[in-house]
Amino acid sequence: MQTETLSLRISKAESRALRERARQEGISQGSLVRRALRAYGVTPESESDKTGYDVIKHLLGRSRGKSKDLSTNPEHLKDYGQ
């Protein structure tokens, strides 16, 4: 990853809040700012930051028209285990 340095002016209160939040999260201030940029949609989320749920969430709840009671309806379980 190629990086660049960004300098910006923030108030003392913002600086304190940033420092405190980064300390609470156990990450650097730069990591916290990068996380905020991703959350705000300024930078794309890298694949390595995604959880398994993030990768498949677009597939969940997509079985329209299918039976919703496959695990409890005796009709679907009559030959199970044989």
C-alpha positions as CSV (number, residue, x, y, z in Angstrom):
1,M,0.0,0.0,0.0
2,Q,1.4,3.4,-1.0
3,T,0.8,6.0,1.6
4,E,0.8,9.8,1.8
5,T,0.9,12.1,4.7
6,L,-2.1,14.4,5.3
7,S,-1.8,17.4,7.6
8,L,-4.9,19.1,8.9
9,R,-5.9,21.5,11.6
10,I,-8.3,20.4,14.3
11,S,-9.3,22.0,17.5
12,K,-7.8,21.0,20.9
13,A,-11.1,19.4,21.8
14,E,-11.1,17.3,18.6
15,S,-7.5,16.4,19.2
16,R,-8.3,15.3,22.8
17,A,-11.3,13.3,21.7
18,L,-9.4,11.6,18.9
19,R,-6.5,10.7,21.2
20,E,-8.9,9.4,23.8
21,R,-11.0,7.3,21.4
22,A,-7.9,5.8,19.8
23,R,-6.6,4.9,23.3
24,Q,-10.0,3.3,24.1
25,E,-10.0,1.3,20.9
26,G,-6.3,0.3,21.3
27,I,-5.3,1.6,17.9
28,S,-3.3,4.5,16.5
29,Q,-5.0,7.9,15.8
30,G,-4.2,7.4,12.1
31,S,-6.0,4.0,12.1
32,L,-9.0,5.6,13.7
33,V,-9.1,8.3,11.1
34,R,-8.7,5.8,8.3
35,R,-11.6,3.7,9.8
36,A,-13.7,6.9,9.9
37,L,-12.9,7.7,6.2
38,R,-14.0,4.1,5.3
39,A,-17.2,4.5,7.3
40,Y,-18.0,7.8,5.7
41,G,-17.6,6.2,2.3
42,V,-14.5,8.3,1.3
43,T,-12.2,5.3,0.9
44,P,-13.3,1.8,-0.2
45,E,-13.2,-1.0,2.4
46,S,-10.4,-3.4,1.7
47,E,-11.2,-7.1,1.4
48,S,-9.1,-7.9,4.4
49,D,-11.2,-5.7,6.7
50,K,-14.4,-7.6,5.8
51,T,-15.8,-10.3,8.0
52,G,-17.3,-13.5,6.7
53,Y,-20.8,-11.9,7.3
54,D,-19.8,-8.8,5.2
55,V,-18.9,-11.1,2.3
56,I,-22.2,-13.0,2.2
57,K,-24.7,-10.6,3.7
58,H,-26.1,-9.8,0.2
59,L,-27.1,-13.5,-0.1
60,L,-28.9,-13.8,3.2
61,G,-32.7,-13.8,3.1
62,R,-32.9,-14.4,-0.6
63,S,-34.8,-17.7,-0.7
64,R,-38.2,-16.2,-1.7
65,G,-40.9,-18.6,-2.4
66,K,-39.2,-21.5,-0.6
67,S,-40.5,-23.2,2.5
68,K,-39.5,-21.3,5.7
69,D,-40.1,-24.3,8.0
70,L,-37.7,-26.9,6.7
71,S,-36.2,-27.7,10.1
72,T,-39.6,-28.0,12.0
73,N,-42.2,-29.3,9.5
74,P,-42.6,-33.1,9.9
75,E,-43.4,-33.4,6.2
76,H,-39.9,-32.3,5.2
77,L,-38.3,-34.6,7.8
78,K,-40.1,-37.9,7.1
79,D,-37.2,-39.6,5.3
80,Y,-34.4,-37.8,7.2
81,G,-31.7,-40.1,8.6
82,Q,-32.7,-43.1,6.6
